[in-house]
Amino acid sequence: MKKENVLFLLLAIITVICIMSIGVAVAERSIIIALLSVVGIVIALFLGISLRKKINEVSE
């Protein structure tokens, strides 16, 4: 597996864990966990998109 693919896999796993933790936050009725989960999702998605952009710029 290429280094880039491992990074994308790691970001995808982090995003899924954050999405699952939103369910935990709803079950626990915790706004703090929900907010941290949403922030984690936004950060992971932003990192994935910026990494993809950098890889596309290098390959062109």
Secondary structure, 3 states (H helix, E strand, C coil): CCHHHHHHHHHHHHHHHHHHHHHHHHHHCCHHHHHHHHHHHHHHHHHHHHHHHHHHHHHC
